[in-house]
Amino acid sequence: MAFFDKIKNLFNNNDKVSSEESSQKQKKLEKSLEKTKTSLFNKITKTVVGKSKIDDNDLDDIEEILITSDIGVETSLKIIDRLEKRVEKDKYINSDELTDILKKEIEELLVVSKDITLEVDSVENVPYVIMVVGVNGVGKTTTIGKLAHKFKKAGLKVVLGAADTFRAAAVDQLVIWSERVGVDIVKQAMGSDPASVAFDTIQSAMSKNADVVIIDTAGRLHNKINLMNELSKIKNVMNKVVTNAPHDVLLVLDASTGQNAIEQAKQFSSVTQVNSLALTKLDGTAKGGVVIGISDQLQIPVRYIGVGEGMEDLQMFNKEDFVNTLFNN
Amino acid sequence: MFENLSEKLDKAFKVLKGQGSISEINVAQTMKEIRKALISADVDYKTAKEFTATVKEKALGQEVLTTLKPGELLTKIMKDELAELMGSSSSELNLNSKPAIILVAGLQGSGKTTFCGKLAYFLKNHNKKSPLLVACDVYRPAAIDQISVLAEQVSAEVYKEIENKDPISISSNAVKYAKKNNHDVVIIDTAGRLAVDEAMMTEITNIKSSINPDEILFVVDSMTGQDAVNTAKAFNHRLDFNGVVLTKLDGDTRGGAALTIRSVVDKPIKFIGTSEKMEGLDIFHPDRMASRILGMGDVISLVERAQQQFDEQEARKIQKKIAKNTFGFDDFLKQIQQIKKMGNIKDLAGMIPGVGKAIKDVDIDDDAFKGIESIIYSMTPYERSNPNVLNGSRKKRIASGSGTNVQEINQLIKQFSQMGKMMKMMQGGGASKMMEMMKGNNLPRF
């Protein structure tokens, strides 16, 4: 099977899984977003029921709901602005209508995540290279483990690159994941040059005829200029082995992160041209509303969401589902 | 670390500038801006609201002193209020028991294991303790390896049971082991867990009841958003922890958690993590943090850190050398290393009032001295102690050895001799003189 088709199948699979599996996934997503849903929906219902129009107090309440979901001041004000305009037009509004507008508003702010197959199209006879970046502790290594599992399940040959040579035992952690999933890994000693690990990994993947390479990188705070420059160096080295590599720079964000996530997305994008996001730890009480602001301001799509610590706990992000899960009831 | 918030508050205060008195109207606009700034910094929505209401009340009640502009008065009120909100005094660890048991808990990725390593280092160096690190994260791949590596880095012993998957028995065995082996502090690292994970929360409650810790520390990522409050509340409800550790504060613009957590769970923030290095742990000082938020700088922290790292003996030696005119590049190198030990240059500079904002977008990093160091390392020992012998051919050799050019070597020599003169001028000084130098921006720059 051609590589292109394999990748295509992989992602089509996501849409065409058996209805049972799909409903299970939906349930898990719903469960993980339940907190958001109940708080957002119930508060809004409470806010608007029995009123003929949205007065200032209600708008304040909506502002509170949006802000406490980490949607952020700017994006919340934008949403509220639209609502106010609507109220000017339609003096009467009920809670259902209001929820619908909010839903549409939020959906409109979310950028559609491009199917990875479209980007893979240009990649022939070389592995598709994914570089995973993010601040410390967001779950990069775990996400890579889950991704590798996902690719392997789709019949792709995966090679992991342990380019986090800084954090204590980071390499060991990825090695354990590679064993768990059953994929190859390329590593060097702790403290070695991460760019050289990335280089070796892609070369090794080419000689093995691998389909996908996933490069782990050390967590770094986005305001550390040196570390950020190191990241662009790692990225540039990849380009020397495979033209246009990395094909995907995946920024991992912790769903519990507040407005700083926007700054993270900005800074990582400026050094590595991030083209998609993975939002992790959505199975906690964190609401992940900050991705709405990121999508709106930076036009970076969310591709994956992490909803648990198991291998299977990675899902494709779907904005309709995401927003529907926030509001349906 | 709070540059952005300070900036926003500065902007908010501008509204007040040039107005002679604090009135209901001019305060209202400012308060709105302050509230927005606080919320954008991830301060809990309700906390921000309450806080601004309190400040407004106090501001309106106060007479405007003739010497203070309304904006300055408001800044003072805010500073006092912020400090109070974050806890009015710093809170130390209870280490009286032998051994003192410290249980560390938090969400995944908050930085528990790194903190454990730092705490061991801190207690060894500041309290002359002999800590035992205990690896109780039996779930995350390589978590035990990670704490073992950190233990080695800080030269502390680690207690682990590779085959044992029960953190409750590991922790109680560790306490027994510590008693037998004369460890006076036991630091227990646990797995990251979500507050909604009932099984994991029960587990940590069981660890608590089996070892009866003297301190339970809740580790929080300082970048956490509105959820910080929920999580802190949930952990506090289950564990009734003694204090909070705020990690990754060397990131930018975050402070929301610091402002909120104390007020919401009524527990002090005891430590802050300020780098990935093992030395990157500071005691939390609410008053200093409040000054910082308001852009007043943190001079006390800066001086304290300088004093801590400044080797008095070394300083005296250098002074002698300066007096005798025998100050060479080797001594210069030692000085650079002293400065580097004090931490990130940008962090240090940020503590100086007024500087934080000015250098926000300037590239100063840990490697600022790398160029200088490599030049000095490329010199022979003779050249280092006799800078005067550096002629054209020597310079050329040094340039090629250090990957620089002769121009850069000349620049360094020039700055070096200027520095020598300067140091001679301020003979008899210690750490404070070094601070002056840094303030004067006389550091050689590449």
Interface residues (C-beta under 8 A of the other chain):
Chain A: K35 E64 I67 T68 S69 D70 G72 V73 V135 N136 G137 V138 G139 G145 F166 R167 A168 A169 A170 D172 Q173 V175 I176 W177 R180 M190 L221 H222 N223 K224 I225 N226 D254 S256 T257 G258 Q259 N260 A261 E263 K281 D283 G284 T285 A286 K287 V290 E309
Chain B: K36 I39 S40 A41 D42 Y45 L107 Q108 G109 S110 G111 T113 G117 Y139 R140 P141 A142 A143 D145 Q146 I147 S148 V149 L150 Q153 L194 A195 V196 D221 M223 T224 G225 Q226 D227 A228 N230 T231 A234 K248 D250 G251 D252 T253 R254 G256 E276 D363 D365 D366 D367
